[in-house]
Amino acid sequence: MRWLFLVLLFLYVYIEISLFVAVANSIGVLLALICIIATSVIGLSLVKSQGLKNLALIQQKMANNENPNDELVKSVSLLLAGLLLSIPGFFTDILGALLLLSPIQRFLVKRIAPKMSIKTYQSNSPNNNHNNEVIEGQFTHKNDE
């Protein structure tokens, strides 16, 4: 298992360096560095705005006692996209940008959401028996003296 991790790490580093060298040969090193920084900033701002919209949808669905599985999968893909976009490199930027695309998110929702089982409960709902229970009893107050 440790060897697999090392092989994947070296493969990732090789792909990142190869892509950076190819892009730097095409447009120049300084412009390639500016592109990496710009994609990180733009991607993180997109993830932030889309994540806030998705959080509002999750809260709305939970308030209506609906299942928020689809929005949770989208939120996880947005979080993963933000993580990938914040890592410097063209390969991770491409993967992060792919996760931001709605067809990819719909595919993930179709594949992952049916396997999730999330139950939501609203605490102040009139159908909730915990708020309507009355427990009767007697008590005596004793002083510690």
GUPA-386717 format. One record per residue: x, y, z of N, C-alpha, C, O in turn; residue in three letters. Coordinates in Angstrom, 2 decimals, decimal comma. Example, Ala and Ser with C-alpha at 12.3 -4.5 7.8 and 13.67 -1.06 7.14 Angstrom:
! GUPA-386717
+---------+---------+---------+---------+---------+---------+---------+---------+---------+---------+---------+---------+-----+
!     nc1 !     nc2 !     nc3 !    cac1 !    cac2 !    cac3 !     cc1 !     cc2 !     cc3 !     oc1 !     oc2 !     oc3 !   r !
+---------+---------+---------+---------+---------+---------+---------+---------+---------+---------+---------+---------+-----+
!   13,19 !   -5,69 !    7,80 !   12,30 !   -4,50 !    7,80 !   13,20 !   -3,30 !    7,80 !   14,24 !   -3,32 !    8,46 ! Ala !
!   12,85 !   -2,25 !    7,08 !   13,67 !   -1,06 !    7,14 !   12,90 !    0,03 !    7,87 !   13,41 !    1,14 !    8,04 ! Ser !
+---------+---------+---------+---------+---------+---------+---------+---------+---------+---------+---------+---------+-----+
//
This chain:
! GUPA-386717
+---------+---------+---------+---------+---------+---------+---------+---------+---------+---------+---------+---------+-----+
!     nc1 !     nc2 !     nc3 !    cac1 !    cac2 !    cac3 !     cc1 !     cc2 !     cc3 !     oc1 !     oc2 !     oc3 !   r !
+---------+---------+---------+---------+---------+---------+---------+---------+---------+---------+---------+---------+-----+
!    0,82 !   -1,19 !    0,00 !    0,00 !    0,00 !    0,00 !    0,87 !    1,26 !    0,00 !    0,55 !    2,25 !   -0,67 ! Met !
!    1,96 !    1,21 !    0,75 !    2,85 !    2,35 !    0,81 !    3,49 !    2,60 !   -0,55 !    3,70 !    3,75 !   -0,94 ! Arg !
!    3,80 !    1,53 !   -1,27 !    4,41 !    1,68 !   -2,59 !    3,44 !    2,32 !   -3,57 !    3,84 !    3,13 !   -4,41 ! Trp !
!    2,18 !    1,96 !   -3,47 !    1,18 !    2,55 !   -4,35 !    1,09 !    4,06 !   -4,13 !    1,01 !    4,82 !   -5,09 ! Leu !
!    1,12 !    4,48 !   -2,86 !    1,09 !    5,91 !   -2,56 !    2,31 !    6,61 !   -3,15 !    2,19 !    7,68 !   -3,73 ! Phe !
!    3,48 !    6,01 !   -3,00 !    4,70 !    6,62 !   -3,54 !    4,67 !    6,68 !   -5,06 !    5,09 !    7,68 !   -5,65 ! Leu !
!    4,18 !    5,64 !   -5,70 !    4,09 !    5,63 !   -7,16 !    3,11 !    6,72 !   -7,64 !    3,40 !    7,44 !   -8,59 ! Val !
!    1,96 !    6,82 !   -6,97 !    0,99 !    7,86 !   -7,33 !    1,54 !    9,26 !   -7,09 !    1,28 !   10,17 !   -7,87 ! Leu !
!    2,30 !    9,43 !   -6,01 !    2,90 !   10,72 !   -5,72 !    3,92 !   11,11 !   -6,79 !    3,91 !   12,24 !   -7,27 ! Leu !
!    4,78 !   10,18 !   -7,18 !    5,76 !   10,47 !   -8,22 !    5,09 !   10,70 !   -9,58 !    5,53 !   11,55 !  -10,35 ! Phe !
!    4,04 !    9,95 !   -9,85 !    3,29 !   10,16 !  -11,09 !    2,66 !   11,54 !  -11,11 !    2,69 !   12,23 !  -12,13 ! Leu !
!    2,07 !   11,95 !   -9,99 !    1,48 !   13,28 !   -9,88 !    2,53 !   14,37 !  -10,11 !    2,31 !   15,30 !  -10,88 ! Tyr !
!    3,67 !   14,25 !   -9,44 !    4,73 !   15,24 !   -9,59 !    5,24 !   15,28 !  -11,03 !    5,49 !   16,36 !  -11,56 ! Val !
!    5,39 !   14,13 !  -11,66 !    5,83 !   14,06 !  -13,05 !    4,85 !   14,76 !  -13,98 !    5,25 !   15,53 !  -14,85 ! Tyr !
!    3,56 !   14,51 !  -13,78 !    2,54 !   15,14 !  -14,63 !    2,54 !   16,66 !  -14,43 !    2,48 !   17,41 !  -15,40 ! Ile !
!    2,62 !   17,11 !  -13,17 !    2,62 !   18,55 !  -12,89 !    3,84 !   19,23 !  -13,52 !    3,70 !   20,28 !  -14,15 ! Glu !
!    5,00 !   18,65 !  -13,36 !    6,22 !   19,25 !  -13,91 !    6,17 !   19,24 !  -15,43 !    6,55 !   20,22 !  -16,07 ! Ile !
!    5,71 !   18,13 !  -16,01 !    5,63 !   18,06 !  -17,48 !    4,67 !   19,10 !  -18,03 !    4,98 !   19,76 !  -19,03 ! Ser !
!    3,51 !   19,25 !  -17,40 !    2,55 !   20,26 !  -17,86 !    3,10 !   21,67 !  -17,69 !    2,93 !   22,51 !  -18,57 ! Leu !
!    3,76 !   21,93 !  -16,56 !    4,31 !   23,26 !  -16,34 !    5,39 !   23,58 !  -17,38 !    5,42 !   24,69 !  -17,91 ! Phe !
!    6,26 !   22,64 !  -17,66 !    7,32 !   22,86 !  -18,65 !    6,71 !   23,09 !  -20,03 !    7,16 !   23,96 !  -20,77 ! Val !
!    5,69 !   22,31 !  -20,39 !    5,05 !   22,48 !  -21,70 !    4,39 !   23,85 !  -21,82 !    4,51 !   24,52 !  -22,84 ! Ala !
!    3,68 !   24,26 !  -20,77 !    3,02 !   25,57 !  -20,81 !    4,05 !   26,68 !  -20,76 !    3,91 !   27,67 !  -21,48 ! Val !
!    5,08 !   26,54 !  -19,94 !    6,12 !   27,56 !  -19,84 !    6,87 !   27,71 !  -21,15 !    7,27 !   28,82 !  -21,50 ! Ala !
!    7,08 !   26,62 !  -21,89 !    7,72 !   26,71 !  -23,21 !    6,84 !   27,45 !  -24,21 !    7,33 !   28,12 !  -25,12 ! Asn !
!    5,53 !   27,32 !  -24,04 !    4,61 !   27,95 !  -24,98 !    4,41 !   29,44 !  -24,70 !    4,46 !   30,26 !  -25,61 ! Ser !
!    4,20 !   29,77 !  -23,42 !    3,83 !   31,17 !  -23,11 !    4,87 !   31,89 !  -22,26 !    4,76 !   33,10 !  -22,07 ! Ile !
!    5,85 !   31,21 !  -21,76 !    6,86 !   31,84 !  -20,92 !    6,66 !   31,47 !  -19,45 !    5,55 !   31,18 !  -19,02 ! Gly !
!    7,76 !   31,48 !  -18,71 !    7,73 !   31,05 !  -17,30 !    6,92 !   32,02 !  -16,45 !    6,09 !   31,59 !  -15,64 ! Val !
!    7,15 !   33,31 !  -16,61 !    6,46 !   34,31 !  -15,78 !    4,95 !   34,25 !  -16,02 !    4,17 !   34,30 !  -15,07 ! Leu !
!    4,56 !   34,17 !  -17,26 !    3,13 !   34,09 !  -17,57 !    2,52 !   32,78 !  -17,07 !    1,36 !   32,76 !  -16,66 ! Leu !
!    3,28 !   31,70 !  -17,10 !    2,79 !   30,42 !  -16,58 !    2,57 !   30,51 !  -15,07 !    1,58 !   30,00 !  -14,55 ! Ala !
!    3,49 !   31,16 !  -14,36 !    3,31 !   31,35 !  -12,92 !    2,11 !   32,23 !  -12,62 !    1,35 !   31,96 !  -11,68 ! Leu !
!    1,93 !   33,28 !  -13,41 !    0,77 !   34,16 !  -13,22 !   -0,53 !   33,38 !  -13,47 !   -1,52 !   33,58 !  -12,77 ! Ile !
!   -0,53 !   32,50 !  -14,46 !   -1,71 !   31,68 !  -14,75 !   -2,04 !   30,76 !  -13,59 !   -3,21 !   30,60 !  -13,23 ! Cys !
!   -1,02 !   30,16 !  -13,00 !   -1,26 !   29,27 !  -11,85 !   -1,86 !   30,04 !  -10,69 !   -2,81 !   29,57 !  -10,06 ! Ile !
!   -1,32 !   31,21 !  -10,40 !   -1,84 !   32,02 !   -9,30 !   -3,26 !   32,51 !   -9,61 !   -4,13 !   32,49 !   -8,74 ! Ile !
!   -3,49 !   32,94 !  -10,85 !   -4,80 !   33,44 !  -11,24 !   -5,87 !   32,35 !  -11,17 !   -6,98 !   32,59 !  -10,70 ! Ala !
!   -5,54 !   31,15 !  -11,64 !   -6,53 !   30,08 !  -11,59 !   -6,85 !   29,70 !  -10,15 !   -7,98 !   29,33 !   -9,84 ! Thr !
!   -5,87 !   29,80 !   -9,27 !   -6,14 !   29,51 !   -7,87 !   -7,08 !   30,54 !   -7,27 !   -8,03 !   30,19 !   -6,57 ! Ser !
!   -6,83 !   31,81 !   -7,54 !   -7,67 !   32,88 !   -6,98 !   -9,07 !   32,83 !   -7,57 !  -10,06 !   32,89 !   -6,83 ! Val !
!   -9,17 !   32,71 !   -8,89 !  -10,49 !   32,67 !   -9,55 !  -11,26 !   31,43 !   -9,11 !  -12,45 !   31,51 !   -8,81 ! Ile !
!  -10,60 !   30,29 !   -9,07 !  -11,26 !   29,05 !   -8,67 !  -11,76 !   29,09 !   -7,24 !  -12,87 !   28,64 !   -6,96 ! Gly !
!  -10,96 !   29,62 !   -6,34 !  -11,38 !   29,69 !   -4,94 !  -12,55 !   30,66 !   -4,77 !  -13,44 !   30,40 !   -3,95 ! Leu !
!  -12,57 !   31,76 !   -5,51 !  -13,70 !   32,68 !   -5,40 !  -14,97 !   32,06 !   -5,97 !  -16,06 !   32,26 !   -5,43 ! Ser !
!  -14,84 !   31,30 !   -7,06 !  -16,01 !   30,60 !   -7,61 !  -16,53 !   29,55 !   -6,64 !  -17,74 !   29,41 !   -6,45 ! Leu !
!  -15,63 !   28,82 !   -6,03 !  -16,03 !   27,79 !   -5,07 !  -16,73 !   28,43 !   -3,87 !  -17,71 !   27,89 !   -3,36 ! Val !
!  -16,23 !   29,57 !   -3,43 !  -16,84 !   30,25 !   -2,29 !  -18,27 !   30,69 !   -2,62 !  -19,19 !   30,45 !   -1,84 ! Lys !
!  -18,45 !   31,32 !   -3,78 !  -19,79 !   31,81 !   -4,13 !  -20,76 !   30,65 !   -4,37 !  -21,89 !   30,69 !   -3,90 ! Ser !
!  -20,32 !   29,63 !   -5,09 !  -21,18 !   28,48 !   -5,34 !  -21,45 !   27,69 !   -4,06 !  -22,54 !   27,15 !   -3,88 ! Gln !
!  -20,47 !   27,63 !   -3,20 !  -20,65 !   26,92 !   -1,93 !  -21,68 !   27,59 !   -1,04 !  -22,47 !   26,91 !   -0,38 ! Gly !
!  -21,69 !   28,92 !   -1,02 !  -22,69 !   29,64 !   -0,22 !  -24,09 !   29,44 !   -0,79 !  -25,04 !   29,28 !   -0,03 ! Leu !
!  -24,21 !   29,44 !   -2,12 !  -25,52 !   29,17 !   -2,73 !  -25,99 !   27,76 !   -2,39 !  -27,16 !   27,54 !   -2,10 ! Lys !
!  -25,06 !   26,82 !   -2,45 !  -25,41 !   25,43 !   -2,17 !  -25,77 !   25,24 !   -0,70 !  -26,66 !   24,45 !   -0,38 ! Asn !
!  -25,09 !   25,94 !    0,19 !  -25,43 !   25,87 !    1,61 !  -26,84 !   26,39 !    1,86 !  -27,58 !   25,83 !    2,67 ! Leu !
!  -27,21 !   27,47 !    1,17 !  -28,56 !   28,00 !    1,31 !  -29,60 !   26,99 !    0,82 !  -30,66 !   26,85 !    1,42 ! Ala !
!  -29,29 !   26,28 !   -0,27 !  -30,21 !   25,25 !   -0,76 !  -30,34 !   24,09 !    0,22 !  -31,44 !   23,56 !    0,42 ! Leu !
!  -29,23 !   23,71 !    0,84 !  -29,28 !   22,63 !    1,84 !  -30,15 !   23,04 !    3,01 !  -30,99 !   22,26 !    3,47 ! Ile !
!  -29,97 !   24,26 !    3,50 !  -30,76 !   24,73 !    4,62 !  -32,24 !   24,82 !    4,26 !  -33,11 !   24,49 !    5,07 ! Gln !
!  -32,54 !   25,26 !    3,03 !  -33,92 !   25,35 !    2,60 !  -34,56 !   23,97 !    2,51 !  -35,70 !   23,78 !    2,94 ! Gln !
!  -33,84 !   23,00 !    1,97 !  -34,39 !   21,64 !    1,87 !  -34,59 !   21,03 !    3,25 !  -35,57 !   20,33 !    3,49 ! Lys !
!  -33,65 !   21,28 !    4,15 !  -33,80 !   20,73 !    5,50 !  -34,98 !   21,40 !    6,22 !  -35,67 !   20,74 !    7,00 ! Met !
!  -35,22 !   22,68 !    5,97 !  -36,35 !   23,36 !    6,59 !  -37,68 !   22,82 !    6,07 !  -38,68 !   22,81 !    6,78 ! Ala !
!  -37,68 !   22,36 !    4,82 !  -38,89 !   21,79 !    4,22 !  -38,99 !   20,28 !    4,43 !  -39,85 !   19,63 !    3,84 ! Asn !
!  -38,12 !   19,73 !    5,27 !  -38,07 !   18,29 !    5,55 !  -37,86 !   17,47 !    4,28 !  -38,44 !   16,39 !    4,13 ! Asn !
!  -37,03 !   17,98 !    3,36 !  -36,68 !   17,26 !    2,15 !  -35,27 !   16,70 !    2,32 !  -34,51 !   17,12 !    3,19 ! Glu !
!  -34,94 !   15,75 !    1,46 !  -33,64 !   15,10 !    1,53 !  -32,58 !   15,95 !    0,80 !  -32,73 !   16,19 !   -0,40 ! Asn !
!  -31,52 !   16,40 !    1,50 !  -30,52 !   17,25 !    0,86 !  -29,32 !   16,49 !    0,28 !  -28,24 !   17,06 !    0,16 ! Pro !
!  -29,49 !   15,22 !   -0,07 !  -28,37 !   14,42 !   -0,56 !  -27,69 !   15,03 !   -1,78 !  -26,46 !   15,08 !   -1,84 ! Asn !
!  -28,48 !   15,48 !   -2,75 !  -27,90 !   16,03 !   -3,97 !  -27,03 !   17,25 !   -3,67 !  -25,93 !   17,38 !   -4,21 ! Asp !
!  -27,52 !   18,12 !   -2,82 !  -26,75 !   19,32 !   -2,49 !  -25,51 !   18,99 !   -1,66 !  -24,49 !   19,67 !   -1,77 ! Glu !
!  -25,60 !   17,95 !   -0,84 !  -24,42 !   17,53 !   -0,07 !  -23,33 !   16,99 !   -0,98 !  -22,15 !   17,28 !   -0,77 ! Leu !
!  -23,70 !   16,23 !   -1,99 !  -22,71 !   15,71 !   -2,93 !  -22,09 !   16,87 !   -3,71 !  -20,88 !   16,89 !   -3,93 ! Val !
!  -22,91 !   17,84 !   -4,11 !  -22,38 !   19,00 !   -4,81 !  -21,45 !   19,80 !   -3,91 !  -20,43 !   20,32 !   -4,36 ! Lys !
!  -21,80 !   19,91 !   -2,63 !  -20,94 !   20,65 !   -1,69 !  -19,59 !   19,96 !   -1,52 !  -18,56 !   20,63 !   -1,47 ! Ser !
!  -19,60 !   18,64 !   -1,45 !  -18,34 !   17,91 !   -1,32 !  -17,51 !   18,08 !   -2,59 !  -16,29 !   18,24 !   -2,51 ! Val !
!  -18,16 !   18,04 !   -3,76 !  -17,39 !   18,23 !   -5,00 !  -16,85 !   19,66 !   -5,08 !  -15,75 !   19,86 !   -5,59 ! Ser !
!  -17,61 !   20,64 !   -4,59 !  -17,10 !   22,02 !   -4,56 !  -15,93 !   22,16 !   -3,60 !  -14,96 !   22,86 !   -3,88 ! Leu !
!  -16,02 !   21,50 !   -2,46 !  -14,93 !   21,54 !   -1,49 !  -13,68 !   20,88 !   -2,06 !  -12,57 !   21,40 !   -1,90 ! Leu !
!  -13,84 !   19,76 !   -2,71 !  -12,71 !   19,08 !   -3,33 !  -12,14 !   19,92 !   -4,47 !  -10,92 !   19,96 !   -4,66 ! Leu !
!  -13,01 !   20,58 !   -5,24 !  -12,55 !   21,46 !   -6,32 !  -11,74 !   22,62 !   -5,74 !  -10,71 !   23,00 !   -6,30 ! Ala !
!  -12,21 !   23,18 !   -4,64 !  -11,46 !   24,26 !   -4,00 !  -10,10 !   23,81 !   -3,51 !   -9,12 !   24,54 !   -3,64 ! Gly !
!  -10,05 !   22,62 !   -2,95 !   -8,77 !   22,07 !   -2,51 !   -7,83 !   21,86 !   -3,69 !   -6,65 !   22,20 !   -3,61 ! Leu !
!   -8,34 !   21,30 !   -4,77 !   -7,50 !   21,07 !   -5,95 !   -7,06 !   22,38 !   -6,60 !   -5,93 !   22,49 !   -7,08 ! Leu !
!   -7,94 !   23,37 !   -6,61 !   -7,57 !   24,65 !   -7,21 !   -6,56 !   25,42 !   -6,36 !   -5,79 !   26,22 !   -6,89 ! Leu !
!   -6,57 !   25,19 !   -5,07 !   -5,62 !   25,90 !   -4,21 !   -4,22 !   25,30 !   -4,27 !   -3,25 !   25,95 !   -3,89 ! Ser !
!   -4,10 !   24,06 !   -4,75 !   -2,78 !   23,44 !   -4,92 !   -2,19 !   23,97 !   -6,21 !   -2,82 !   23,88 !   -7,26 ! Ile !
!   -0,98 !   24,52 !   -6,16 !   -0,40 !   25,07 !   -7,39 !   -0,09 !   23,98 !   -8,42 !    0,46 !   22,93 !   -8,08 ! Pro !
!   -0,44 !   24,24 !   -9,64 !   -0,16 !   23,31 !  -10,72 !   -1,29 !   23,25 !  -11,72 !   -2,45 !   23,46 !  -11,37 ! Gly !
!   -0,95 !   22,96 !  -12,96 !   -1,96 !   22,93 !  -14,01 !   -2,83 !   21,68 !  -13,96 !   -4,02 !   21,74 !  -14,25 ! Phe !
!   -2,25 !   20,55 !  -13,60 !   -3,01 !   19,31 !  -13,55 !   -4,11 !   19,38 !  -12,48 !   -5,25 !   19,01 !  -12,74 ! Phe !
!   -3,77 !   19,86 !  -11,29 !   -4,77 !   19,98 !  -10,23 !   -5,79 !   21,06 !  -10,57 !   -6,96 !   20,94 !  -10,20 ! Thr !
!   -5,36 !   22,11 !  -11,28 !   -6,32 !   23,13 !  -11,72 !   -7,32 !   22,55 !  -12,71 !   -8,51 !   22,88 !  -12,67 ! Asp !
!   -6,85 !   21,71 !  -13,60 !   -7,74 !   21,08 !  -14,58 !   -8,74 !   20,17 !  -13,86 !   -9,93 !   20,19 !  -14,15 ! Ile !
!   -8,25 !   19,36 !  -12,92 !   -9,15 !   18,48 !  -12,16 !  -10,16 !   19,28 !  -11,34 !  -11,33 !   18,93 !  -11,28 ! Leu !
!   -9,69 !   20,36 !  -10,70 !  -10,60 !   21,21 !   -9,93 !  -11,63 !   21,88 !  -10,81 !  -12,80 !   21,98 !  -10,43 ! Gly !
!  -11,22 !   22,35 !  -11,99 !  -12,17 !   22,98 !  -12,91 !  -13,20 !   21,96 !  -13,41 !  -14,37 !   22,30 !  -13,60 ! Ala !
!  -12,78 !   20,72 !  -13,61 !  -13,73 !   19,68 !  -14,03 !  -14,78 !   19,44 !  -12,95 !  -15,95 !   19,22 !  -13,27 ! Leu !
!  -14,38 !   19,48 !  -11,70 !  -15,34 !   19,28 !  -10,61 !  -16,31 !   20,45 !  -10,47 !  -17,37 !   20,29 !   -9,85 ! Leu !
!  -15,96 !   21,60 !  -11,01 !  -16,87 !   22,74 !  -10,96 !  -17,95 !   22,69 !  -12,04 !  -18,95 !   23,39 !  -11,94 ! Leu !
!  -17,75 !   21,86 !  -13,05 !  -18,72 !   21,78 !  -14,14 !  -19,97 !   21,05 !  -13,67 !  -19,89 !   20,02 !  -12,99 ! Leu !
!  -21,13 !   21,58 !  -14,03 !  -22,38 !   20,98 !  -13,57 !  -22,64 !   19,58 !  -14,15 !  -23,23 !   18,76 !  -13,44 ! Ser !
!  -22,24 !   19,25 !  -15,40 !  -22,44 !   17,86 !  -15,83 !  -21,67 !   16,85 !  -14,99 !  -22,16 !   15,76 !  -14,71 ! Pro !
!  -20,47 !   17,22 !  -14,58 !  -19,69 !   16,33 !  -13,71 !  -20,36 !   16,20 !  -12,35 !  -20,42 !   15,11 !  -11,79 ! Ile !
!  -20,87 !   17,31 !  -11,82 !  -21,56 !   17,26 !  -10,53 !  -22,83 !   16,44 !  -10,63 !  -23,15 !   15,69 !   -9,70 ! Gln !
!  -23,59 !   16,57 !  -11,73 !  -24,79 !   15,74 !  -11,91 !  -24,43 !   14,26 !  -11,99 !  -25,14 !   13,42 !  -11,44 ! Arg !
!  -23,33 !   13,94 !  -12,67 !  -22,87 !   12,56 !  -12,74 !  -22,54 !   12,03 !  -11,35 !  -22,91 !   10,91 !  -11,00 ! Phe !
!  -21,84 !   12,85 !  -10,56 !  -21,51 !   12,43 !   -9,19 !  -22,75 !   12,26 !   -8,34 !  -22,83 !   11,33 !   -7,54 ! Leu !
!  -23,73 !   13,14 !   -8,51 !  -24,97 !   13,02 !   -7,76 !  -25,69 !   11,72 !   -8,12 !  -26,20 !   11,03 !   -7,24 ! Val !
!  -25,72 !   11,39 !   -9,41 !  -26,39 !   10,16 !   -9,83 !  -25,67 !    8,92 !   -9,31 !  -26,31 !    7,91 !   -9,03 ! Lys !
!  -24,35 !    8,99 !   -9,17 !  -23,59 !    7,83 !   -8,73 !  -23,50 !    7,71 !   -7,21 !  -23,52 !    6,60 !   -6,67 ! Arg !
!  -23,41 !    8,84 !   -6,51 !  -23,14 !    8,79 !   -5,08 !  -24,40 !    8,96 !   -4,23 !  -24,55 !    8,27 !   -3,22 ! Ile !
!  -25,30 !    9,85 !   -4,62 !  -26,47 !   10,16 !   -3,79 !  -27,35 !    8,95 !   -3,49 !  -27,83 !    8,85 !   -2,36 ! Ala !
!  -27,58 !    8,03 !   -4,42 !  -28,41 !    6,86 !   -4,06 !  -27,77 !    5,98 !   -2,98 !  -28,48 !    5,24 !   -2,30 ! Pro !
!  -26,46 !    6,04 !   -2,82 !  -25,79 !    5,22 !   -1,82 !  -25,80 !    5,87 !   -0,45 !  -25,44 !    5,23 !    0,54 ! Lys !
!  -26,20 !    7,14 !   -0,38 !  -26,22 !    7,86 !    0,90 !  -27,57 !    7,69 !    1,56 !  -28,61 !    7,65 !    0,90 ! Met !
!  -27,55 !    7,59 !    2,86 !  -28,81 !    7,57 !    3,61 !  -28,69 !    8,60 !    4,73 !  -28,06 !    8,36 !    5,76 ! Ser !
!  -29,30 !    9,72 !    4,50 !  -29,25 !   10,81 !    5,47 !  -30,67 !   11,10 !    5,91 !  -31,56 !   11,33 !    5,09 ! Ile !
!  -30,88 !   11,08 !    7,20 !  -32,19 !   11,38 !    7,75 !  -32,11 !   12,74 !    8,41 !  -31,19 !   13,03 !    9,18 ! Lys !
!  -33,08 !   13,57 !    8,10 !  -33,11 !   14,90 !    8,69 !  -34,29 !   15,01 !    9,63 !  -35,37 !   14,48 !    9,36 ! Thr !
!  -34,09 !   15,69 !   10,72 !  -35,13 !   15,92 !   11,70 !  -35,17 !   17,40 !   12,01 !  -34,14 !   18,07 !   12,12 ! Tyr !
!  -36,37 !   17,91 !   12,15 !  -36,53 !   19,30 !   12,51 !  -36,98 !   19,34 !   13,96 !  -38,00 !   18,74 !   14,31 ! Gln !
!  -36,24 !   20,04 !   14,79 !  -36,49 !   19,97 !   16,23 !  -37,74 !   20,73 !   16,63 !  -38,36 !   20,35 !   17,63 ! Ser !
!  -38,14 !   21,77 !   15,93 !  -39,31 !   22,55 !   16,35 !  -40,54 !   22,22 !   15,53 !  -41,46 !   23,03 !   15,45 ! Asn !
!  -40,58 !   21,07 !   14,93 !  -41,71 !   20,63 !   14,12 !  -42,85 !   20,21 !   15,04 !  -42,61 !   19,59 !   16,08 ! Ser !
!  -44,10 !   20,54 !   14,69 !  -45,22 !   20,10 !   15,53 !  -45,42 !   18,60 !   15,51 !  -46,07 !   18,05 !   16,40 ! Pro !
!  -44,89 !   17,91 !   14,51 !  -45,02 !   16,45 !   14,43 !  -43,98 !   15,74 !   15,29 !  -44,04 !   14,52 !   15,45 ! Asn !
!  -43,05 !   16,47 !   15,83 !  -41,99 !   15,88 !   16,63 !  -42,54 !   15,58 !   18,02 !  -42,94 !   16,51 !   18,73 ! Asn !
!  -42,55 !   14,33 !   18,42 !  -43,13 !   13,93 !   19,70 !  -42,31 !   14,38 !   20,89 !  -42,84 !   14,48 !   21,99 ! Asn !
!  -41,03 !   14,66 !   20,70 !  -40,19 !   15,03 !   21,83 !  -40,61 !   16,37 !   22,42 !  -40,44 !   16,57 !   23,62 ! His !
!  -41,14 !   17,28 !   21,63 !  -41,53 !   18,59 !   22,15 !  -42,89 !   18,55 !   22,82 !  -43,19 !   19,42 !   23,63 ! Asn !
!  -43,73 !   17,56 !   22,51 !  -45,08 !   17,50 !   23,05 !  -45,20 !   16,58 !   24,25 !  -46,28 !   16,46 !   24,82 ! Asn !
!  -44,13 !   15,93 !   24,66 !  -44,20 !   15,00 !   25,80 !  -44,22 !   15,79 !   27,10 !  -43,47 !   16,75 !   27,28 ! Glu !
!  -45,09 !   15,36 !   27,99 !  -45,16 !   15,94 !   29,32 !  -44,88 !   14,82 !   30,31 !  -45,54 !   13,79 !   30,29 ! Val !
!  -43,92 !   15,04 !   31,16 !  -43,57 !   14,04 !   32,17 !  -44,00 !   14,61 !   33,52 !  -43,54 !   15,67 !   33,94 ! Ile !
!  -44,91 !   13,88 !   34,18 !  -45,37 !   14,33 !   35,48 !  -44,58 !   13,62 !   36,57 !  -44,11 !   12,50 !   36,40 ! Glu !
!  -44,45 !   14,32 !   37,69 !  -43,72 !   13,73 !   38,80 !  -43,77 !   14,63 !   40,00 !  -44,28 !   15,75 !   39,94 ! Gly !
!  -43,24 !   14,13 !   41,11 !  -43,17 !   14,90 !   42,34 !  -41,72 !   15,03 !   42,75 !  -40,89 !   14,16 !   42,46 ! Gln !
!  -41,41 !   16,12 !   43,42 !  -40,06 !   16,29 !   43,90 !  -40,11 !   17,03 !   45,22 !  -41,06 !   17,74 !   45,53 ! Phe !
!  -39,07 !   16,83 !   45,98 !  -38,91 !   17,58 !   47,22 !  -37,56 !   18,25 !   47,19 !  -36,57 !   17,69 !   46,71 ! Thr !
!  -37,52 !   19,45 !   47,72 !  -36,29 !   20,23 !   47,72 !  -35,63 !   20,06 !   49,08 !  -36,24 !   20,38 !   50,10 ! His !
!  -34,41 !   19,56 !   49,12 !  -33,67 !   19,36 !   50,37 !  -32,52 !   20,33 !   50,41 !  -31,80 !   20,52 !   49,43 ! Lys !
!  -32,35 !   20,95 !   51,53 !  -31,21 !   21,84 !   51,72 !  -29,98 !   21,03 !   52,07 !  -30,09 !   19,96 !   52,66 ! Asn !
!  -28,82 !   21,54 !   51,72 !  -27,57 !   20,83 !   51,99 !  -27,06 !   21,07 !   53,41 !  -25,96 !   20,62 !   53,73 ! Asp !
!  -27,80 !   21,74 !   54,24 !  -27,33 !   22,07 !   55,59 !  -27,26 !   20,90 !   56,50 !  -26,89 !   21,04 !   57,66 ! Glu !
+---------+---------+---------+---------+---------+---------+---------+---------+---------+---------+---------+---------+-----+
//
